[in-house]
Amino acid sequence: MPRALVPVILILMLALRETAAQSVPPGGIWRLQLPDKPWALVIDLPGFVLDEQWPGRNGTRRMVRAHDPGTHVIVSAFLERNPELGSKEQCRDFYWAKLQKSPNKYSDVTMPGRGAMALVRGMVAEAQGRPVRWQNVHAHLFRDGVCMEIHLSKVLYEPDDERLFEAVLRTVRFADIP
């Protein structure tokens, strides 16, 4: 990379970080909604910092990713129209089939139900030949032809970290839009 570009790239990175920090919703309450739906998916993520968000194509998808700098938990969530599917289990199975094509191989996979959510829990023991103990929980929901996923993950996972995942999952809910 040319040396002249280094300061420009650093300035852009700092500006993006500043923009993301300014985009954190008050109280850490994150809302994802599609323009024509009278409801939003709500997740409480106090202390999390926004990494990125995508408005989606033509109002068909919304996505947000954030991390907690203190616990190193990463949360991403998306809503995507998928009218050919009709349940949280079908959404889970659809996205799980896609995930299995990734180079990261899951072990200890379970697929429990949890109220309005259908989960996939699994561990990625190593990535690129290195041990990572990367725990992943994919919580799937379905409403009005829309599949939703909340993906929680943490590298160097320890069993006590489960409480961090549970704290997020307990806050997942729908809110009506007036």
LUMTI-936277 format. One record per atom (N, C-alpha, C): atom name; x, y, z. Coordinates in steps of 0.05 Angstrom, whole numbers. Atoms other than C-alpha are relative to their C-alpha. Layout:
+----+--------+--------+--------+
:  a :     c1 :     c2 :     c3 :
+----+--------+--------+--------+
: CA :      X :      Y :      Z :
...
+----+--------+--------+--------+
***
This chain:
+----+--------+--------+--------+
:  a :     c1 :     c2 :     c3 :
+----+--------+--------+--------+
:  N :     17 :    -24 :      0 :
: CA :      0 :      0 :      0 :
:  C :     18 :     25 :      0 :
:  N :    -15 :    -25 :      0 :
: CA :     27 :     69 :    -17 :
:  C :     -1 :     14 :     27 :
:  N :     -2 :    -13 :    -26 :
: CA :     50 :    107 :     45 :
:  C :    -20 :     23 :      2 :
:  N :     18 :    -23 :      0 :
: CA :      7 :    167 :     25 :
:  C :    -28 :     -8 :      8 :
:  N :     27 :      9 :     -6 :
: CA :    -56 :    126 :     34 :
:  C :     -4 :     -7 :     29 :
:  N :      2 :      9 :    -28 :
: CA :    -41 :    104 :    105 :
:  C :    -15 :     21 :     17 :
:  N :     15 :    -20 :    -17 :
: CA :    -63 :    171 :    139 :
:  C :    -29 :      2 :     -8 :
:  N :     28 :     -2 :      9 :
: CA :   -126 :    173 :     96 :
:  C :    -16 :    -23 :     10 :
:  N :     14 :     24 :    -10 :
: CA :   -145 :    102 :    115 :
:  C :     -5 :      2 :     30 :
:  N :      4 :     -3 :    -29 :
: CA :   -133 :    117 :    189 :
:  C :    -22 :     20 :      6 :
:  N :     21 :    -20 :     -5 :
: CA :   -177 :    179 :    186 :
:  C :    -27 :    -12 :     -6 :
:  N :     26 :     13 :      7 :
: CA :   -232 :    139 :    151 :
:  C :     -8 :    -20 :     22 :
:  N :      6 :     19 :    -20 :
: CA :   -227 :     84 :    203 :
:  C :    -10 :     14 :     26 :
:  N :      8 :    -15 :    -23 :
: CA :   -232 :    134 :    260 :
:  C :    -28 :     12 :     -4 :
:  N :     26 :    -12 :      6 :
: CA :   -291 :    169 :    227 :
:  C :    -22 :    -22 :      1 :
:  N :     20 :     22 :     -2 :
: CA :   -328 :    102 :    219 :
:  C :     -5 :     -8 :     28 :
:  N :      3 :      8 :    -28 :
: CA :   -314 :     84 :    291 :
:  C :    -17 :     21 :     15 :
:  N :     15 :    -21 :    -13 :
: CA :   -340 :    152 :    314 :
:  C :    -30 :     -1 :     -9 :
:  N :     28 :      2 :     10 :
: CA :   -403 :    145 :    270 :
:  C :    -14 :    -23 :     13 :
:  N :     12 :     23 :    -12 :
: CA :   -416 :     76 :    297 :
:  C :     -7 :      5 :     30 :
:  N :      6 :     -5 :    -28 :
: CA :   -410 :     99 :    369 :
:  C :    -23 :     20 :      3 :
:  N :     22 :    -18 :     -1 :
: CA :   -458 :    156 :    355 :
:  C :    -27 :    -13 :     -7 :
:  N :     24 :     13 :      9 :
: CA :   -508 :    107 :    326 :
:  C :    -12 :    -19 :     21 :
:  N :     10 :     17 :    -21 :
: CA :   -517 :     69 :    391 :
:  C :    -26 :     11 :     11 :
:  N :     26 :    -10 :     -9 :
: CA :   -590 :     74 :    411 :
:  C :      0 :      6 :     30 :
:  N :      2 :     -7 :    -29 :
: CA :   -609 :    106 :    478 :
:  C :     -7 :    -25 :     16 :
:  N :      5 :     23 :    -17 :
: CA :   -607 :     54 :    533 :
:  C :      8 :    -27 :    -11 :
:  N :     -9 :     25 :     12 :
: CA :   -578 :      3 :    486 :
:  C :    -23 :    -18 :    -10 :
:  N :     23 :     16 :     10 :
: CA :   -647 :    -19 :    461 :
:  C :      0 :      2 :    -30 :
:  N :     -3 :      2 :     29 :
: CA :   -638 :    -41 :    389 :
:  C :    -27 :     -9 :    -12 :
:  N :     25 :      7 :     14 :
: CA :   -698 :    -43 :    342 :
:  C :      6 :     -4 :    -30 :
:  N :     -2 :      5 :     29 :
: CA :   -700 :    -75 :    273 :
:  C :    -28 :     -3 :    -11 :
:  N :     27 :      2 :     11 :
: CA :   -760 :    -66 :    229 :
:  C :      1 :      3 :    -30 :
:  N :      3 :     -3 :     28 :
: CA :   -781 :    -70 :    157 :
:  C :    -21 :     22 :     -5 :
:  N :     17 :    -23 :      3 :
: CA :   -817 :     -9 :    128 :
:  C :    -30 :     -5 :      0 :
:  N :     29 :      4 :      2 :
: CA :   -885 :    -41 :    116 :
:  C :    -11 :    -18 :     22 :
:  N :     10 :     17 :    -21 :
: CA :   -890 :    -82 :    180 :
:  C :     -7 :     17 :     25 :
:  N :      8 :    -16 :    -23 :
: CA :   -927 :    -55 :    241 :
:  C :     13 :     -9 :     26 :
:  N :    -14 :     10 :    -23 :
: CA :   -877 :    -86 :    289 :
:  C :     30 :      2 :     -5 :
:  N :    -29 :      0 :      1 :
: CA :   -803 :    -87 :    305 :
:  C :     11 :    -22 :     18 :
:  N :    -15 :     19 :    -17 :
: CA :   -755 :   -139 :    332 :
:  C :     17 :     17 :     19 :
:  N :    -14 :    -17 :    -20 :
: CA :   -726 :   -110 :    397 :
:  C :     19 :    -18 :     16 :
:  N :    -20 :     14 :    -16 :
: CA :   -662 :   -132 :    433 :
:  C :     13 :     21 :     18 :
:  N :    -14 :    -18 :    -18 :
: CA :   -632 :    -99 :    495 :
:  C :     29 :     -8 :      0 :
:  N :    -29 :      4 :      1 :
: CA :   -557 :    -92 :    486 :
:  C :     15 :     23 :     13 :
:  N :    -14 :    -22 :    -13 :
: CA :   -533 :    -42 :    538 :
:  C :     30 :     -5 :      0 :
:  N :    -29 :      3 :      0 :
: CA :   -458 :    -30 :    532 :
:  C :     11 :    -10 :    -26 :
:  N :    -10 :      9 :     26 :
: CA :   -454 :    -57 :    461 :
:  C :      5 :     24 :    -18 :
:  N :     -8 :    -21 :     19 :
: CA :   -421 :    -16 :    406 :
:  C :     -7 :    -10 :    -28 :
:  N :      8 :      7 :     27 :
: CA :   -448 :    -16 :    335 :
:  C :     25 :     -4 :    -17 :
:  N :    -21 :      5 :     19 :
: CA :   -401 :    -48 :    285 :
:  C :     -9 :      7 :    -29 :
:  N :     11 :     -6 :     26 :
: CA :   -445 :    -43 :    223 :
:  C :    -30 :     -5 :     -1 :
:  N :     29 :      4 :      5 :
: CA :   -516 :    -39 :    198 :
:  C :     -5 :      3 :    -29 :
:  N :      7 :      0 :     28 :
: CA :   -546 :    -52 :    131 :
:  C :    -30 :      5 :     -2 :
:  N :     29 :     -5 :      4 :
: CA :   -613 :    -23 :    109 :
:  C :    -13 :    -21 :    -17 :
:  N :     11 :     21 :     17 :
: CA :   -622 :    -79 :     59 :
:  C :     -9 :     10 :    -27 :
:  N :      9 :     -5 :     28 :
: CA :   -648 :    -83 :    -12 :
:  C :    -30 :      5 :     -1 :
:  N :     29 :     -6 :      5 :
: CA :   -715 :    -50 :    -27 :
:  C :    -17 :     -7 :     24 :
:  N :     16 :      5 :    -23 :
: CA :   -739 :    -58 :     44 :
:  C :     -5 :    -29 :      6 :
:  N :      4 :     29 :     -4 :
: CA :   -731 :   -134 :     43 :
:  C :     17 :    -11 :     22 :
:  N :    -19 :     11 :    -20 :
: CA :   -676 :   -141 :     95 :
:  C :     11 :     23 :     17 :
:  N :    -13 :    -18 :    -18 :
: CA :   -647 :   -105 :    156 :
:  C :     20 :    -16 :     16 :
:  N :    -21 :     14 :    -15 :
: CA :   -583 :   -124 :    193 :
:  C :     15 :     20 :     18 :
:  N :    -17 :    -16 :    -18 :
: CA :   -543 :    -98 :    252 :
:  C :     20 :    -19 :     13 :
:  N :    -20 :     16 :    -15 :
: CA :   -479 :   -124 :    285 :
:  C :     13 :     19 :     20 :
:  N :    -12 :    -16 :    -22 :
: CA :   -451 :   -100 :    351 :
:  C :     17 :    -18 :     18 :
:  N :    -16 :     16 :    -18 :
: CA :   -401 :   -122 :    403 :
:  C :      1 :     14 :     27 :
:  N :     -4 :    -11 :    -27 :
: CA :   -391 :   -113 :    478 :
:  C :     30 :      0 :      5 :
:  N :    -29 :     -1 :     -3 :
: CA :   -319 :    -89 :    488 :
:  C :      9 :    -12 :     27 :
:  N :     -8 :     11 :    -25 :
: CA :   -319 :   -114 :    560 :
:  C :     -2 :    -31 :      1 :
:  N :      3 :     29 :     -1 :
: CA :   -344 :   -185 :    549 :
:  C :      9 :    -14 :    -25 :
:  N :     -8 :     11 :     26 :
: CA :   -324 :   -195 :    476 :
:  C :    -22 :    -17 :    -13 :
:  N :     22 :     13 :     13 :
: CA :   -393 :   -221 :    458 :
:  C :     -7 :     16 :    -24 :
:  N :      8 :    -13 :     25 :
: CA :   -414 :   -206 :    387 :
:  C :    -29 :     -8 :     -5 :
:  N :     27 :      6 :      7 :
: CA :   -487 :   -201 :    368 :
:  C :     -6 :     12 :    -28 :
:  N :     10 :    -11 :     25 :
: CA :   -514 :   -195 :    298 :
:  C :    -29 :     -9 :     -2 :
:  N :     28 :      7 :      3 :
: CA :   -587 :   -195 :    280 :
:  C :     -9 :     10 :    -27 :
:  N :     11 :     -8 :     26 :
: CA :   -625 :   -193 :    215 :
:  C :    -29 :     -8 :     -2 :
:  N :     27 :      7 :      8 :
: CA :   -695 :   -193 :    188 :
:  C :      1 :     -3 :    -30 :
:  N :      0 :      4 :     29 :
: CA :   -707 :   -220 :    118 :
:  C :    -27 :    -12 :     -9 :
:  N :     25 :     11 :     11 :
: CA :   -771 :   -230 :     79 :
:  C :      6 :    -28 :    -12 :
:  N :     -3 :     26 :     11 :
: CA :   -778 :   -303 :     63 :
:  C :    -28 :    -13 :      0 :
:  N :     28 :      9 :      0 :
: CA :   -851 :   -316 :     46 :
:  C :     -5 :    -30 :     -6 :
:  N :      3 :     28 :      5 :
: CA :   -839 :   -387 :     23 :
:  C :      4 :    -18 :     25 :
:  N :     -2 :     14 :    -26 :
: CA :   -823 :   -407 :     95 :
:  C :    -23 :      8 :     18 :
:  N :     23 :     -6 :    -16 :
: CA :   -876 :   -410 :    148 :
:  C :      3 :     -4 :     30 :
:  N :     -3 :      4 :    -28 :
: CA :   -846 :   -422 :    216 :
:  C :     29 :      6 :      9 :
:  N :    -27 :     -4 :    -10 :
: CA :   -786 :   -409 :    261 :
:  C :     18 :    -24 :     -5 :
:  N :    -16 :     24 :      5 :
: CA :   -764 :   -481 :    251 :
:  C :      9 :     -1 :    -29 :
:  N :     -8 :      0 :     29 :
: CA :   -765 :   -474 :    175 :
:  C :     21 :     21 :     -5 :
:  N :    -21 :    -20 :      3 :
: CA :   -724 :   -410 :    181 :
:  C :     26 :    -11 :     11 :
:  N :    -25 :     11 :    -12 :
: CA :   -674 :   -445 :    227 :
:  C :     12 :    -20 :    -20 :
:  N :    -10 :     21 :     18 :
: CA :   -668 :   -504 :    179 :
:  C :     12 :     12 :    -26 :
:  N :     -9 :    -13 :     24 :
: CA :   -661 :   -459 :    118 :
:  C :     28 :     13 :      4 :
:  N :    -25 :    -14 :     -5 :
: CA :   -605 :   -416 :    148 :
:  C :     22 :    -19 :     10 :
:  N :    -20 :     20 :     -9 :
: CA :   -571 :   -476 :    182 :
:  C :     12 :    -14 :    -24 :
:  N :    -10 :     13 :     24 :
: CA :   -565 :   -510 :    114 :
:  C :     21 :     18 :    -14 :
:  N :    -20 :    -19 :     12 :
: CA :   -529 :   -447 :     87 :
:  C :     25 :      1 :     18 :
:  N :    -23 :     -2 :    -18 :
: CA :   -484 :   -443 :    149 :
:  C :     18 :    -24 :     -1 :
:  N :    -16 :     25 :      1 :
: CA :   -461 :   -515 :    141 :
:  C :     19 :      0 :    -24 :
:  N :    -18 :     -2 :     23 :
: CA :   -428 :   -495 :     75 :
:  C :     24 :     18 :      6 :
:  N :    -22 :    -17 :     -7 :
: CA :   -381 :   -447 :    112 :
:  C :     24 :    -16 :      7 :
:  N :    -24 :     15 :     -7 :
: CA :   -309 :   -467 :    124 :
:  C :      3 :     -6 :     30 :
:  N :      0 :      5 :    -29 :
: CA :   -321 :   -464 :    200 :
:  C :    -18 :    -23 :      6 :
:  N :     15 :     25 :     -6 :
: CA :   -342 :   -533 :    223 :
:  C :    -10 :      1 :     29 :
:  N :     12 :      0 :    -26 :
: CA :   -390 :   -535 :    281 :
:  C :      1 :    -28 :     12 :
:  N :      2 :     25 :    -15 :
: CA :   -387 :   -590 :    334 :
:  C :    -19 :      5 :     23 :
:  N :     18 :     -1 :    -23 :
: CA :   -432 :   -606 :    393 :
:  C :    -26 :     16 :     -6 :
:  N :     23 :    -15 :      9 :
: CA :   -492 :   -580 :    354 :
:  C :    -25 :    -10 :     13 :
:  N :     27 :      6 :    -10 :
: CA :   -560 :   -578 :    388 :
:  C :    -20 :     19 :    -13 :
:  N :     21 :    -17 :     12 :
: CA :   -626 :   -550 :    362 :
:  C :    -24 :      1 :     18 :
:  N :     23 :     -2 :    -18 :
: CA :   -670 :   -535 :    421 :
:  C :    -20 :     21 :     -8 :
:  N :     20 :    -21 :      2 :
: CA :   -734 :   -495 :    421 :
:  C :      1 :     17 :     25 :
:  N :      1 :    -18 :    -23 :
: CA :   -742 :   -436 :    467 :
:  C :    -22 :     20 :     -5 :
:  N :     23 :    -18 :      4 :
: CA :   -811 :   -404 :    467 :
:  C :     -3 :      7 :    -29 :
:  N :      4 :     -9 :     28 :
: CA :   -816 :   -362 :    403 :
:  C :     24 :     -4 :    -17 :
:  N :    -25 :      4 :     15 :
: CA :   -746 :   -382 :    382 :
:  C :      7 :    -29 :     -5 :
:  N :    -11 :     26 :      7 :
: CA :   -716 :   -442 :    347 :
:  C :     30 :      4 :     -1 :
:  N :    -28 :     -6 :     -3 :
: CA :   -642 :   -446 :    365 :
:  C :     18 :    -21 :    -15 :
:  N :    -22 :     17 :      7 :
: CA :   -579 :   -475 :    336 :
:  C :     23 :      8 :     18 :
:  N :    -23 :     -6 :    -18 :
: CA :   -522 :   -480 :    387 :
:  C :     23 :    -18 :    -10 :
:  N :    -23 :     16 :      9 :
: CA :   -453 :   -502 :    366 :
:  C :     26 :     13 :      6 :
:  N :    -27 :    -10 :     -6 :
: CA :   -379 :   -495 :    379 :
:  C :     17 :     -4 :    -25 :
:  N :    -21 :      2 :     20 :
: CA :   -325 :   -481 :    327 :
:  C :     26 :     -2 :     17 :
:  N :    -23 :      5 :    -16 :
: CA :   -264 :   -512 :    360 :
:  C :     25 :     13 :    -10 :
:  N :    -24 :    -13 :     11 :
: CA :   -212 :   -485 :    312 :
:  C :     -7 :     13 :    -26 :
:  N :      3 :    -14 :     25 :
: CA :   -206 :   -437 :    255 :
:  C :     28 :      5 :    -11 :
:  N :    -26 :     -3 :     14 :
: CA :   -149 :   -434 :    205 :
:  C :     22 :    -15 :     15 :
:  N :    -20 :     17 :    -14 :
: CA :   -114 :   -489 :    245 :
:  C :      7 :      9 :     28 :
:  N :     -5 :    -10 :    -27 :
: CA :   -116 :   -451 :    311 :
:  C :    -24 :     -5 :     18 :
:  N :     23 :      4 :    -19 :
: CA :   -158 :   -468 :    373 :
:  C :    -13 :     27 :      6 :
:  N :     14 :    -26 :     -5 :
: CA :   -212 :   -414 :    382 :
:  C :    -22 :     -3 :     21 :
:  N :     23 :      4 :    -18 :
: CA :   -268 :   -445 :    425 :
:  C :    -21 :     22 :     -5 :
:  N :     19 :    -20 :      9 :
: CA :   -318 :   -402 :    387 :
:  C :    -28 :    -10 :      2 :
:  N :     27 :      9 :     -5 :
: CA :   -387 :   -413 :    416 :
:  C :    -19 :     17 :    -16 :
:  N :     20 :    -14 :     17 :
: CA :   -446 :   -394 :    371 :
:  C :    -28 :     -9 :      8 :
:  N :     28 :      5 :     -4 :
: CA :   -520 :   -389 :    385 :
:  C :    -15 :     16 :    -22 :
:  N :     16 :    -13 :     20 :
: CA :   -567 :   -375 :    327 :
:  C :    -29 :     -3 :      8 :
:  N :     28 :      0 :     -9 :
: CA :   -637 :   -357 :    351 :
:  C :    -18 :      9 :    -23 :
:  N :     17 :     -7 :     23 :
: CA :   -690 :   -358 :    296 :
:  C :    -29 :      5 :      8 :
:  N :     28 :     -7 :     -5 :
: CA :   -759 :   -326 :    297 :
:  C :    -13 :      3 :    -27 :
:  N :     15 :     -3 :     25 :
: CA :   -814 :   -320 :    245 :
:  C :    -25 :     16 :      6 :
:  N :     25 :    -15 :     -3 :
: CA :   -871 :   -270 :    237 :
:  C :     -7 :     13 :    -27 :
:  N :     11 :    -14 :     24 :
: CA :   -913 :   -246 :    178 :
:  C :     18 :     -3 :    -25 :
:  N :    -16 :      5 :     23 :
: CA :   -869 :   -278 :    124 :
:  C :     29 :     10 :      2 :
:  N :    -27 :    -10 :     -5 :
: CA :   -805 :   -252 :    156 :
:  C :     16 :    -19 :     18 :
:  N :    -18 :     16 :    -16 :
: CA :   -748 :   -296 :    181 :
:  C :     19 :     20 :     15 :
:  N :    -18 :    -16 :    -16 :
: CA :   -705 :   -267 :    237 :
:  C :     21 :    -18 :     12 :
:  N :    -21 :     15 :    -14 :
: CA :   -639 :   -289 :    266 :
:  C :     15 :     19 :     18 :
:  N :    -19 :    -14 :    -18 :
: CA :   -601 :   -265 :    327 :
:  C :     23 :    -20 :      4 :
:  N :    -23 :     17 :     -2 :
: CA :   -531 :   -294 :    325 :
:  C :     18 :     12 :     22 :
:  N :    -18 :     -7 :    -22 :
: CA :   -490 :   -291 :    389 :
:  C :     24 :    -17 :     -2 :
:  N :    -24 :     16 :      2 :
: CA :   -418 :   -312 :    389 :
:  C :     21 :     12 :     19 :
:  N :    -22 :     -8 :    -18 :
: CA :   -356 :   -310 :    433 :
:  C :     23 :    -19 :     -5 :
:  N :    -25 :     15 :      2 :
: CA :   -285 :   -333 :    420 :
:  C :     11 :     -4 :     28 :
:  N :    -12 :      7 :    -26 :
: CA :   -247 :   -366 :    477 :
:  C :    -23 :     -3 :     21 :
:  N :     24 :      4 :    -16 :
: CA :   -315 :   -386 :    506 :
:  C :      7 :    -19 :     24 :
:  N :     -1 :     17 :    -24 :
: CA :   -318 :   -414 :    577 :
:  C :    -29 :     -5 :      9 :
:  N :     28 :      6 :     -8 :
: CA :   -380 :   -447 :    607 :
:  C :    -14 :     23 :     15 :
:  N :     12 :    -23 :    -15 :
: CA :   -391 :   -386 :    653 :
:  C :    -10 :     22 :    -19 :
:  N :      9 :    -20 :     19 :
: CA :   -400 :   -344 :    590 :
:  C :    -29 :     -4 :    -10 :
:  N :     28 :      6 :      8 :
: CA :   -468 :   -377 :    578 :
:  C :    -19 :     21 :     12 :
:  N :     17 :    -20 :    -13 :
: CA :   -498 :   -325 :    626 :
:  C :     -1 :     25 :    -18 :
:  N :      0 :    -24 :     18 :
: CA :   -478 :   -270 :    576 :
:  C :    -19 :     -4 :    -23 :
:  N :     19 :      6 :     22 :
: CA :   -516 :   -305 :    520 :
:  C :    -28 :      1 :     10 :
:  N :     27 :      1 :    -12 :
: CA :   -576 :   -317 :    565 :
:  C :    -10 :     28 :      5 :
:  N :      8 :    -28 :     -6 :
: CA :   -577 :   -243 :    586 :
:  C :    -11 :     13 :    -25 :
:  N :      9 :    -11 :     25 :
: CA :   -586 :   -224 :    512 :
:  C :    -26 :    -13 :     -8 :
:  N :     24 :     15 :      9 :
: CA :   -636 :   -279 :    494 :
:  C :    -25 :      7 :     15 :
:  N :     24 :     -7 :    -17 :
: CA :   -682 :   -260 :    552 :
:  C :    -13 :     26 :     -9 :
:  N :     12 :    -26 :      7 :
: CA :   -692 :   -191 :    522 :
:  C :    -13 :      1 :    -27 :
:  N :     11 :      1 :     27 :
: CA :   -713 :   -212 :    452 :
:  C :    -30 :      1 :      1 :
:  N :     29 :     -3 :      0 :
: CA :   -784 :   -189 :    438 :
:  C :     -9 :     15 :    -25 :
:  N :     12 :    -17 :     21 :
: CA :   -831 :   -156 :    388 :
:  C :    -13 :     24 :     13 :
:  N :     13 :    -24 :     -8 :
: CA :   -857 :    -86 :    395 :
:  C :    -17 :     10 :    -23 :
:  N :     18 :    -12 :     20 :
: CA :   -917 :    -57 :    358 :
:  C :      9 :     28 :     -6 :
:  N :     -7 :    -27 :      9 :
: CA :   -903 :      5 :    317 :
:  C :    -27 :     16 :     -3 :
:  N :     25 :    -15 :      2 :
: CA :   -957 :     58 :    327 :
:  C :     -4 :     13 :    -28 :
+----+--------+--------+--------+
***
